[in-house]
């Protein structure tokens, strides 16, 4: 291993008094050394983009995109999170619902101030990834999937650069095949120390965590390295 994986601050970070998916959480993650910050993105029924995770105790009956903005609990404007990130870290948009082309272009406009090579789009929804590949080929596409070998072929068909399998059941053979196909291995979830170290040994490009500083220290202690993987570039 020549360098450590990039660190993704999951929903920004998790800390006392800090709400996830907020500019405060994002700022804290960057302060803790996150290379990339991930936020969950939804579009409300009346067309406003906000950062919210679902399922969530606040949405017992319907997902947040079934509500108008005024019907949701108070949330800060998505633009506030974008301004906080600026160009200090990569911005990973985990899009939680299908988006029409029009909606995707509206979202793209909201994050236009971020350097293109620092924007990552991930989703389980195929139309979102197709829209990204079509309209923003300069962004990084991350294919969320189950850890099945056929997912690697689908990722390539969608023009993905990263593959993001749910961590349960990921095997080394899957990772090796993904790397051979030219994909970056970026496992989903916030796993145990043991699994994070295993994924790093297998060649993970980035690892996700609620506590960036803690994961960075763990990796440095284990591998005796401080150099990080270079910022991703596209062909």
N, C-alpha and C positions, 0 to 999 in steps of 0.2 A: 504494500500500500504506500503510494507516494504522497498522498494528501488525504485529509479527513473529509468526510461527506459534508455537504452544505447542511445547515440547520434551518428547518422550517418552523417558525413559531405558529403553532396550531391555534386558529382563532385569535391570533395575536399571542396571548399567553394566559396563564391562569395564576393569579396571585391574590392575596387578601385585599379586599376592597377594590378589586379591578374586575370590571365586567368584560367577559369575552366578546369578541367581534365589535370592539369599540376602538376609537382612536387612542384612548388611554392604554388599552391592551397592546395595540400595535406599537406604540411608542416604547412601552416597557420591554416588549420582545426585542426591539432593535437595540435598546440599551443593554440588554443581556447578551447581545451578540448574534441574534438571528440574522442569517443571510437573506432569508425570504420570510415574508409574513403571509399567512393564509387567512382569508376571511370567507364566510359563507354568504353567498349572494342570492337574494330573491328579488323578484319584481312584484310589487303589489298589484292588486286588481285594477287600480287606477293609474298604473304605470310608473310608480316610484321605485327606484332601486334602494334597497336597504341591506344591511348585514345582519342576518339572523340565522340561527341554526334551528332545524326542525328534524325530528320531533323535539318538542320543547313544552315544558309544563304550562306555558302561557297559551298554547294552541292545542287544547284538548280534543277538539272536534274536527278542525280543518287546518291544513297547512297555511302559513302566513300569506301565500300568494292568492288565497281566496278572500283576503280582506283588503279593504281600502286603507290607505295610510292612516287616516284619522281614526280607524277602528283598532289599530295596533297599540300596544303599550308604547310609551315615548321612546323613540329611537333617534339617534343623531343622523344628520344627512350623510349619505354615502360619500359625498364629496369631502367631508371632514377627514375620513379615513384615508382617502387618496392623498390629500394634502399632507397628512402626517407622514405617510410613507415617502412621498416625494421620489427622489432617486437615491435614497439611503439604503434601500433593500429591494429585493424582488417582491412583486405583488402577485400573489397566487389567488385567483378568483375561483372558488369552488362553487359552481353554479348548480343550484338545487332543483331546478325545474326546467322543462323544455322552454326554449325561447324561439320566437319567430325571428326571421332575419332582421326585421325592423327593430325589434327589442334589442337584439345583439348589437346592432349599430349604435343604438342609443347608449348602451353600456360602454361600448368602445369609446364614444365621445367623452364620457365621464372620466375615463382613465387616460385620456390622450396626453396628459402632462407627464406621464411616466414613460421612461425610455422603453421602446418596444421590446428590446431583448430582455427586459426585466419583468415582463408581464407573462404570467402562466395561466392558462385556462384549463380547469379540470371539471369533468362532469360524467355522470353515468348516462346522460342523455345524448344520444348520437347526433340529433339535429344541432345541438350547441357546438359540438366539436366540428361538424361540417361547416357551420357558419364561420367559426374561427379560421379554419383552414382556407375558406373562400375569401373572407373579407380582411383578415389580418394574418397573412402568412408569415409576418415578421414576429408574431407572438409564438410562445411555446405551448404546444397542445399536450396535455397530460390525460391519458386514457385511464379512467377508473374502471376496474373490472374485477371479476373473480379470478383467482390464480389458476386458470386453465390454459393449457398450451394454445388452444385455438384463439384465445384473446390476443396473443401476440400477432397473429395474422390480421385480426380485425384492427388492431392498433395501427399497423402499417397501412391498411386500406384507408383508414381515416386520416392519414397524414400525421399521426402522433409522433412526438419526439421523446416523450416520457411514457412509462407505463406504471400505473399506480394500483397494484393488486391489493385487495383487502388482505390484511396480514395473516389471517387464519388459514393455515394450510399451505402457505408458500413454501415451495421446495427449492433446493439449490439448482436442480435441473431446469426449473422454470426460469430462474434468474439467468442462468448461463445461456439459455436459448434466447431470452430477451436481449441480452447484451450482444450476442452474435448477430441478432437482427438489427443492431444499431440503435436500440432503444436505451434510454436511461432508466435504471431501476430505482423507483422512488416509492417504497412501500407505504401503504396507508396506515393510519392509526398512531396511537401513542403507546408503544409497546414496553414491555419490561426491559430492564437493563440488559438482561441476557439476550433477548431477541434483537435489541438495537445493535449490540456488539456483533452478533451473528450476521445481521444484514450488512453492517459495515465491512466485515470480512468477505462477504460475498460480492462486494463491489457496488453497494448502494451509492447513487450519486447524491442523494439528500435523504435526511431522516426527519420525521415530524415529531414535535414534542410540545407539551404545554409549558415546559420549563427549559428554555434554550440554554441558559448559563449552566444548568446542572448537566444537561446532555453533553455540552461542549467539554466540560471538565471530565466527564466519564470517558469520552473518546480520547482525550489527550492523555489521561492516566494510562489507559489500556495500550494505546498505540505509540505513545511517546512522540507524537507529532503535533505541530501547531499550524502547519500550512494547510489551507483549505482547498477544496476542489475549485478550479477556476469557474468564473461566471459562465453559464452556458452560452453557446453561440449556435446559430443556425447555419446550415449550408447556404 
